[in-house]
Amino acid sequence: MNRIVAAVAFLSSVGTLAAAQARPFPAADVQQIYQRLLPQIEKIPMFDHHAHPGYADDPDVDAMAAPPGSAALRVRDTNPELIAAAKALWGYPYSDLSPEHTKWLIERKEEAKKQQGIAYFSTILDKLNIEQGVANRAMMADYLDPKRFVWVFFSDSFLWPFNNQRETARNADEQVYIPLQEKMLHRWMQQEGLSKLPAIFDDYLQFVSRTLEDNQKKGAIAQKFEVAYFRTTKFSDPPREQAQDIYQRFIAGGIASEQEYRTFQDYVFRYLISEGGRLHLPVHIHSAVGIGDYFNLSESNILNLESILRDPRYAGTTFVMLHGGYPYDRQAIWLAAMKNVYLDTSETEVLLYPSEFKKLLKQWLETFPDKVTFGTDCFPYNQALGAEESYWLGVESSRTALAAALAEMMSEGEVTEAQALELAHGYLHDNAVAIYQGKVH
């Protein structure tokens, strides 16, 4: 309720300062306001709250891989904006991305990698005025400068300790995803010195906790879940005894039924959330549309997580809802009424063109502007069109959409220019940085 009162007070003060009732349409000055705001927004150092920096041949860029599936128009390699990205970052001399021309781009990048070493990706951040960014990766890379990149690791694999034959057989996507979760779990086991998983449930939970603690000691600022790719995000609240019984029946062999597996996962997911609160380790959750042909939108609806986010037992856990629940973004922003819930716009600013992303961003800034954070969701798609170009696309899309949204808000009498720039600083940098209490710039 305090957040809602604060938001109402903020909007009331805006109306007072604007000395007029907010109007339903922008005036003729909106384009001029946009042109005035954009250069000021471009000067704001950014904190990229969600990204996957890395080389195209680095398997640790993510804890999973992309199965074949349909891609939205803007994220296809035919997007002409990617040519603009290559020109801006590398001085690309061509006007197409034909194989013979992208060879020039690949060679230019390889030359820069050899010359710059650990400074390579930092240089990309410098070109885009990104002060610091999240490296959301399976493991950190030694070619990323830890002064510029902070680590967010994946916790999904703790949900998959049993025989996963039934899970893998569900569809072609899971045949890609589940073996990678098994691989990730074994990497955590290796890190913690385990040759096999404990036979006792309490010991398994201790292994989970030690992994979180050790990752935090290594510099991790948060844990992330991609659980929506693997199962429903509707989590029940089973008693510990029930999860313990299932674990100790199936850890040595056999195949758990779907209901048994989900019940076990429901408990462990809640345990991980609770540990996030104990360790002051924020929890990032994929909450929007996903890749692959079998991603289930209704089962991954962000509102499925409301029972988790509004559970008073987790009031000490900070949640970042990655990608802002899109396409359920109108509902998602109201979850940010909770003091410990934030929305990140990564992915949406790339899936949507700025003209549409502007509408989403404007609505959020008009509701809980202090709870919205910027992210690129950059990813190395291939050697020619890598994380570098997707960094550029995310940055340019966000800045232009932000300037357009704020220009409309100013023209409609909702905010003054000073307040608009304050909102811009919050979205691009300050809101996210405040979450981590001195652990980031």
C-alpha positions in Angstrom: 0.0 0.0 0.0 2.9 2.4 0.8 4.1 2.0 -2.8 0.7 2.9 -4.2 0.4 5.9 -1.9 3.9 7.0 -3.0 3.0 6.6 -6.6 -0.2 8.6 -6.1 1.7 11.3 -4.3 4.3 11.4 -7.1 1.7 11.8 -9.7 -0.1 14.5 -7.6 3.1 16.5 -7.3 3.6 16.2 -11.0 0.1 17.6 -11.7 0.8 20.5 -9.3 4.1 21.4 -10.9 2.7 21.1 -14.4 -0.1 23.5 -13.2 -2.7 21.8 -15.4 -4.7 18.7 -15.6 -3.0 15.9 -17.6 -4.3 15.7 -21.1 -5.3 12.5 -23.0 -3.3 13.4 -26.2 0.2 14.8 -26.8 0.4 18.3 -28.3 2.1 19.4 -31.4 5.3 20.0 -29.4 5.9 16.3 -28.7 8.5 15.8 -31.5 10.4 18.9 -30.4 10.5 17.5 -26.8 11.7 14.2 -28.1 14.5 15.8 -30.0 15.5 17.7 -26.8 15.3 14.7 -24.5 17.2 12.1 -26.6 20.6 13.7 -26.4 20.3 14.1 -22.7 19.2 10.5 -22.3 22.1 9.3 -24.4 24.5 10.9 -21.9 23.1 8.9 -18.9 25.5 6.0 -18.0 23.5 2.8 -18.0 23.4 -0.3 -15.9 22.4 -3.3 -18.0 20.4 -5.4 -15.6 20.2 -8.5 -17.8 22.6 -9.7 -20.5 24.5 -12.7 -21.8 27.9 -11.4 -22.9 30.2 -13.8 -24.5 31.6 -15.2 -27.7 29.5 -17.3 -30.0 31.5 -20.5 -29.3 31.3 -20.1 -25.5 28.9 -22.8 -24.1 28.7 -21.0 -20.7 26.9 -18.0 -22.1 23.6 -19.6 -20.9 22.7 -22.7 -18.9 20.6 -23.9 -21.8 20.6 -23.8 -25.6 18.1 -22.6 -28.1 16.1 -25.4 -29.9 14.8 -24.8 -33.4 11.7 -22.6 -33.5 10.1 -19.5 -35.0 11.7 -16.2 -34.4 9.9 -12.8 -34.3 10.5 -10.6 -37.2 12.9 -8.2 -35.5 15.2 -10.8 -34.1 15.8 -12.6 -37.4 19.2 -12.1 -39.0 17.5 -10.3 -41.9 16.8 -7.3 -39.7 18.5 -4.3 -41.4 19.1 -2.7 -38.1 21.8 -5.2 -37.5 23.7 -3.5 -40.4 23.4 -0.2 -38.6 24.8 -1.9 -35.5 27.8 -3.3 -37.3 28.4 0.2 -38.9 28.2 1.9 -35.5 30.4 -0.5 -33.6 32.9 -1.6 -36.3 32.7 0.9 -39.2 31.2 -1.9 -41.3 31.7 -0.7 -44.9 28.8 -2.6 -46.6 25.0 -2.2 -46.8 24.1 -5.9 -46.6 25.1 -9.0 -44.5 25.9 -11.3 -47.3 28.4 -14.2 -46.5 31.2 -12.5 -48.3 30.7 -9.2 -46.5 30.2 -10.7 -43.0 33.6 -12.3 -43.4 35.0 -8.8 -43.1 33.0 -8.3 -39.8 34.2 -11.6 -38.4 37.8 -10.8 -39.2 37.4 -7.3 -37.7 36.1 -8.8 -34.4 38.8 -11.4 -34.2 41.5 -8.7 -34.7 39.9 -6.6 -31.9 39.8 -9.6 -29.5 43.5 -10.3 -30.0 44.4 -6.7 -29.5 42.1 -5.9 -26.5 41.9 -9.2 -24.6 40.0 -8.7 -21.4 39.1 -5.2 -22.5 37.2 -6.4 -25.6 33.7 -6.4 -24.1 34.5 -3.5 -21.8 35.2 -1.5 -25.0 31.7 -2.4 -26.3 30.2 -1.1 -23.1 32.2 2.1 -23.4 31.0 2.7 -27.0 27.4 2.4 -25.8 27.8 4.3 -22.5 27.0 1.2 -20.3 28.8 1.8 -17.0 28.4 -1.8 -15.8 26.3 -4.8 -16.7 25.1 -8.2 -15.6 26.7 -11.3 -17.0 23.9 -13.8 -16.8 25.9 -17.0 -17.5 26.4 -20.6 -16.4 29.9 -19.7 -15.3 31.9 -16.4 -15.5 34.4 -16.1 -18.3 38.0 -15.0 -17.7 37.7 -12.7 -20.8 35.1 -10.5 -19.0 36.5 -7.8 -16.8 35.0 -8.3 -13.3 35.1 -4.6 -12.7 32.6 -4.1 -15.5 30.6 -7.3 -15.4 28.8 -8.8 -12.4 27.7 -12.4 -12.3 24.1 -13.9 -12.1 24.1 -17.7 -12.0 21.4 -20.3 -12.7 19.6 -22.3 -10.0 17.1 -24.3 -12.1 19.3 -27.5 -12.1 18.6 -28.1 -8.4 15.0 -28.9 -9.4 16.1 -31.9 -11.6 18.1 -34.4 -9.5 16.2 -37.6 -10.5 16.0 -39.8 -13.5 14.6 -37.4 -16.2 13.6 -39.9 -18.8 10.0 -38.9 -18.6 10.8 -35.2 -18.6 13.0 -35.4 -21.6 10.4 -37.4 -23.6 7.8 -34.6 -23.2 8.8 -32.8 -26.4 11.7 -31.8 -28.6 12.5 -28.7 -26.6 12.9 -30.6 -23.4 15.3 -33.0 -25.2 17.6 -30.0 -25.5 16.9 -28.4 -22.2 16.8 -31.2 -19.6 20.3 -32.7 -20.4 21.8 -29.3 -20.0 20.2 -29.0 -16.5 21.7 -32.3 -15.6 25.0 -31.1 -16.8 24.7 -27.9 -14.8 23.8 -29.9 -11.6 26.9 -32.0 -12.1 29.0 -28.9 -12.4 27.7 -27.6 -9.1 28.4 -31.0 -7.6 31.9 -30.9 -8.9 32.3 -27.4 -7.5 31.2 -28.6 -4.0 33.3 -31.8 -4.1 30.4 -34.3 -4.5 30.9 -37.4 -6.6 27.2 -38.3 -6.2 24.1 -36.7 -4.8 23.4 -37.2 -1.1 21.0 -40.0 -0.1 19.5 -37.9 2.6 17.2 -34.9 1.8 18.6 -32.6 4.5 22.1 -33.2 3.0 20.8 -32.3 -0.5 19.4 -29.0 0.8 22.8 -28.3 2.5 24.5 -28.9 -0.8 22.1 -26.4 -2.5 22.8 -23.8 0.2 26.5 -24.3 0.0 26.4 -23.8 -3.7 24.5 -20.5 -3.3 26.9 -19.3 -0.6 30.0 -20.2 -2.6 28.7 -18.6 -5.8 28.0 -15.4 -3.7 31.6 -15.5 -2.4 32.8 -15.7 -6.0 31.0 -12.4 -6.7 27.5 -13.4 -7.8 24.9 -10.7 -7.1 21.8 -12.8 -7.8 20.4 -16.2 -8.8 18.3 -16.8 -11.9 15.5 -19.2 -12.8 14.5 -20.1 -16.4 11.9 -22.6 -14.9 9.1 -21.4 -17.3 10.9 -23.3 -20.1 10.7 -26.6 -18.2 7.4 -26.7 -16.4 4.5 -24.7 -15.2 5.2 -21.7 -13.0 2.2 -22.6 -10.8 3.9 -23.6 -7.5 2.1 -25.5 -4.8 3.2 -25.3 -1.1 3.9 -28.9 -0.1 5.2 -29.8 3.4 8.9 -30.6 3.9 8.0 -34.2 4.8 6.4 -34.8 1.4 9.4 -33.5 -0.5 11.7 -35.5 1.7 9.8 -38.7 1.0 9.8 -38.2 -2.8 13.6 -37.4 -2.7 14.6 -40.4 -0.7 12.4 -42.7 -2.8 13.8 -41.6 -6.2 17.3 -40.3 -5.7 18.7 -43.8 -6.0 16.7 -44.7 -9.0 13.3 -45.2 -10.5 11.2 -42.6 -12.3 9.0 -40.2 -10.4 5.5 -39.5 -11.7 4.9 -36.0 -13.1 3.0 -35.1 -10.0 5.6 -36.4 -7.6 8.4 -34.6 -9.5 6.4 -31.3 -9.5 5.7 -31.6 -5.8 9.4 -32.1 -5.0 10.3 -29.1 -7.3 7.7 -26.9 -5.7 9.3 -27.4 -2.3 12.9 -26.9 -3.6 11.9 -23.8 -5.6 10.4 -22.2 -2.5 13.5 -23.3 -0.5 15.8 -21.5 -3.0 13.6 -18.4 -2.8 13.8 -18.5 1.0 17.6 -18.9 0.8 17.8 -15.9 -1.5 16.3 -13.9 1.3 18.6 -15.3 3.9 21.7 -14.5 1.8 20.4 -11.2 0.5 20.8 -12.8 -2.9 18.0 -11.4 -5.2 16.1 -13.8 -7.4 15.7 -13.2 -11.1 12.9 -15.1 -12.8 12.2 -15.4 -16.6 8.6 -14.2 -16.8 7.8 -13.6 -20.4 7.4 -15.3 -23.8 10.2 -17.8 -24.5 11.9 -19.5 -27.4 11.2 -23.0 -28.9 8.1 -24.5 -30.3 6.6 -25.8 -27.1 7.0 -22.8 -24.7 3.6 -22.7 -22.9 2.4 -19.1 -22.5 -0.6 -19.8 -20.3 1.5 -22.0 -18.0 4.2 -19.4 -17.7 1.9 -16.4 -17.2 3.6 -14.1 -14.8 0.5 -14.0 -12.7 1.1 -17.7 -11.8 3.9 -16.4 -9.6 1.7 -14.0 -7.6 1.3 -16.5 -4.8 5.1 -16.6 -4.5 5.7 -12.8 -4.8 2.9 -11.9 -2.3 3.8 -14.6 0.2 4.9 -12.8 3.5 7.5 -15.6 4.1 9.5 -14.1 1.2 9.2 -10.5 2.1 12.9 -10.4 2.6 13.7 -11.7 -0.9 14.1 -9.3 -3.7 12.5 -10.4 -7.0 13.4 -9.2 -10.5 10.8 -10.3 -13.0 13.0 -10.6 -16.2 11.4 -9.3 -19.4 8.5 -7.9 -17.4 6.0 -10.7 -18.0 5.4 -9.8 -21.7 2.9 -10.2 -23.3 1.1 -9.9 -19.9 2.9 -6.6 -19.2 -0.2 -4.6 -18.3 -0.9 -7.0 -15.4 2.8 -7.4 -14.5 3.4 -3.8 -13.5 0.9 -4.1 -10.7 3.0 -6.8 -9.1 5.6 -4.1 -8.6 3.3 -2.6 -5.9 5.2 -5.1 -3.7 8.2 -3.4 -2.2 10.5 -6.3 -3.1 9.4 -6.8 -6.7 11.0 -5.2 -9.7 10.4 -5.5 -13.5 13.1 -5.6 -16.1 12.4 -4.7 -19.7 15.1 -6.8 -21.4 14.0 -8.9 -24.4 10.8 -6.8 -24.9 12.8 -3.8 -26.3 14.3 -6.2 -28.9 11.2 -8.2 -29.7 9.2 -4.9 -30.1 10.0 -2.0 -32.3 10.4 1.3 -30.5 7.0 2.5 -31.6 5.4 -0.3 -29.6 7.9 -0.6 -26.8 7.3 3.1 -26.1 3.7 2.3 -25.1 4.7 -0.5 -22.7 7.4 1.7 -21.1 5.2 4.7 -20.8 2.5 2.7 -19.0 5.1 1.4 -16.5 6.6 4.8 -15.9 3.1 6.2 -15.2 2.5 3.5 -12.6 5.6 2.4 -10.6 8.5 4.2 -12.2 10.9 3.4 -9.4 10.4 -0.3 -9.9 11.4 -0.6 -13.6 14.9 -1.4 -14.8 16.7 -1.5 -18.1 18.4 -4.6 -19.7 19.6 -5.5 -23.2 19.3 -9.4 -23.0 22.2 -9.4 -25.4 23.2 -12.8 -26.7 25.9 -14.1 -29.2 23.7 -15.5 -31.9 26.6 -16.3 -34.2 30.1 -15.0 -35.1 28.9 -12.2 -37.3 25.9 -11.1 -35.3 27.0 -11.5 -31.7 26.4 -10.1 -28.3 28.0 -6.9 -29.5 25.3 -6.1 -32.0 22.5 -7.2 -29.8 23.9 -4.9 -27.1 23.6 -2.0 -29.6 20.1 -3.0 -30.6 18.9 -3.1 -27.0 20.5 0.2 -26.1 19.3 2.1 -29.1 15.8 0.7 -28.8 15.5 1.5 -25.1 16.9 5.1 -25.4 14.6 6.1 -28.3 11.5 4.5 -26.8 12.3 6.1 -23.5 12.7 9.5 -25.0 9.5 9.1 -26.9 7.5 7.9 -23.9 8.8 10.7 -21.7 8.2 13.3 -24.5 4.5 12.2 -24.6 4.3 12.3 -20.8 5.7 15.9 -20.8 3.5 17.0 -23.7 0.4 15.6 -22.0 1.2 17.5 -18.8 2.1 14.4 -16.7 5.7 15.4 -15.8 8.1 18.3 -16.1 11.3 18.0 -18.0 13.3 17.7 -14.7 11.1 14.9 -13.6 11.3 13.2 -17.0 15.1 13.1 -16.7 14.9 11.8 -13.2 12.7 8.9 -14.4 15.2 8.3 -17.2 18.1 8.1 -14.7 16.1 5.7 -12.6 15.1 3.4 -15.4 18.5 3.3 -17.1 20.7 3.1 -14.0 19.6 4.1 -10.5 16.6 1.7 -9.9 18.7 -1.4 -10.5 21.8 -0.2 -8.8 19.8 0.5 -5.6 18.8 -3.2 -5.4 22.4 -4.5 -4.8 23.4 -2.2 -1.9 26.9 -1.2 -3.0 27.8 -4.5 -4.9 27.5 -2.7 -8.3 28.3 0.9 -9.4 
